[in-house]
Amino acid sequence: MEQSEIKISTSGYADVKDLSGPINSFLSKVGGEGLLAVSVPGATAGVTTIEYESGCIADLQEALEELAPANAHYEHNKKWGDGNGFSHLRAALLGPGVTLPFKDGELQTGTWQQVVVVDCDNKSRERRILLSALSA
C-alpha cells in the first residue's frame, strides 16, 4: 500500500476543490492497478465525485443549501455556539471519502467525473486529504 497527503486551502460554505491533479500525480508514481481511497479527516468536509464545471458546482452548492440551510435551527449550535451545525449535516450527507479503481496508474472514472473535496464549514481552513492506494 502507498499513501500520501495533500493540503488544500478552502474558504468553507461548500467550497469545492478538484483533486484531479494531485491524485493523477500520486497514481503515476504508484503505477499498476488497484483501489484508491480518498478521504478527508474531520466532521465538516466531504469527498465525492462530480463533473467539475461551474454549473454542476453551483447546483451541488444549491442542493446542499436546500438540504441543510446555513440559517436553520440546529441543536449543535445551541450546544457549542459555533454556528456550524449545517456543516456537520452537509458533510455527513456527502461522506468522508470515496474508493475508486485505478489501472496503469490512472483513475478509472468517467470522462466528466472528477474527485472533489467539499468544505462545508463556516470558515476558511486548510484541509488534509489522505490518499491510500492498494495495488493488486
C-alpha positions in Angstrom: 0.0 0.0 0.0 1.2 3.5 -0.8 0.0 6.6 1.0 0.2 10.3 0.5 -1.3 13.5 2.0 -2.5 16.7 0.2 -3.1 20.0 1.8 -5.6 22.3 0.3 -6.8 25.8 1.4 -10.6 26.2 1.3 -13.0 29.0 2.0 -15.8 27.0 3.5 -19.6 27.3 2.8 -19.5 24.4 0.3 -16.2 25.4 -1.4 -15.5 22.7 -3.9 -11.9 21.8 -4.9 -10.9 19.5 -7.8 -8.4 16.8 -6.6 -7.5 15.5 -10.1 -4.0 17.0 -10.3 -2.7 15.6 -7.0 -4.5 12.3 -7.5 -3.1 11.8 -11.0 0.4 12.8 -9.8 0.2 10.3 -6.9 -1.1 7.4 -9.1 1.5 8.0 -11.8 4.1 7.2 -9.1 2.2 4.2 -7.8 1.5 2.7 -11.2 -0.1 -0.7 -11.7 -3.7 -1.3 -10.8 -5.8 -1.5 -7.6 -8.0 0.7 -5.5 -7.5 4.3 -4.4 -9.2 5.5 -1.2 -9.5 9.3 -1.0 -10.7 10.7 2.4 -10.8 14.0 4.4 -10.4 13.9 8.1 -12.8 16.0 10.1 -16.6 16.3 10.5 -17.3 19.3 8.3 -16.0 18.3 4.9 -16.7 15.5 2.5 -15.3 13.8 -0.6 -17.4 12.9 -3.7 -17.3 12.7 -7.5 -18.9 15.2 -9.8 -18.3 16.9 -13.1 -16.1 19.8 -12.1 -17.7 22.6 -14.0 -19.3 25.8 -12.8 -22.9 24.7 -13.4 -22.6 21.4 -11.6 -20.7 23.0 -8.7 -23.4 25.7 -8.4 -26.1 23.0 -8.5 -24.3 21.0 -5.8 -23.9 24.1 -3.6 -27.6 25.0 -4.0 -28.7 21.4 -3.2 -26.6 21.4 0.0 -28.2 24.7 1.0 -31.7 23.3 0.4 -30.9 20.1 2.3 -29.2 21.7 5.3 -29.7 25.5 5.2 -27.0 27.6 6.8 -29.5 29.7 8.7 -31.8 26.9 10.1 -32.0 25.9 13.7 -29.5 23.3 14.8 -29.1 21.7 18.3 -25.4 21.5 17.6 -25.3 25.4 17.5 -27.1 25.6 20.8 -24.7 23.2 22.5 -21.4 24.6 21.1 -22.2 28.1 19.8 -20.0 27.8 16.8 -22.8 28.2 14.2 -21.7 25.3 12.0 -24.4 22.8 12.6 -25.3 22.9 9.0 -21.7 22.0 8.0 -21.8 18.7 10.0 -25.0 17.7 8.3 -23.8 18.5 4.8 -20.5 16.6 5.4 -22.5 13.6 6.7 -24.6 13.6 3.6 -21.6 13.7 1.3 -19.5 11.2 3.3 -15.8 11.4 4.3 -14.4 9.6 1.2 -14.6 7.6 -1.9 -12.8 4.4 -3.1 -12.3 4.1 -6.9 -10.3 1.7 -9.1 -7.2 2.6 -11.0 -5.3 0.8 -13.8 -1.9 1.6 -15.4 -1.6 4.4 -12.9 -4.8 6.1 -13.9 -8.1 6.5 -12.1 -10.9 4.6 -13.8 -13.6 7.3 -13.8 -15.9 8.6 -16.4 -14.9 11.2 -18.9 -16.6 14.0 -17.0 -16.1 12.6 -13.5 -13.7 14.2 -11.1 -12.9 13.6 -7.4 -13.6 16.7 -5.3 -13.4 17.8 -1.7 -16.3 19.9 -0.4 -15.5 22.1 2.6 -18.8 22.6 4.3 -17.6 24.5 7.4 -18.4 28.2 8.1 -14.8 29.4 7.8 -11.7 29.1 5.8 -9.5 26.1 6.5 -6.5 24.1 5.4 -7.8 20.6 4.7 -5.8 17.4 4.7 -6.7 15.0 2.0 -5.5 11.4 2.5 -4.7 9.1 -0.4 -4.2 5.4 0.0 -3.5 3.2 -3.0 -3.9 -0.6 -2.6 -2.2 -2.2 -5.5 -3.0 -5.7 -6.9 
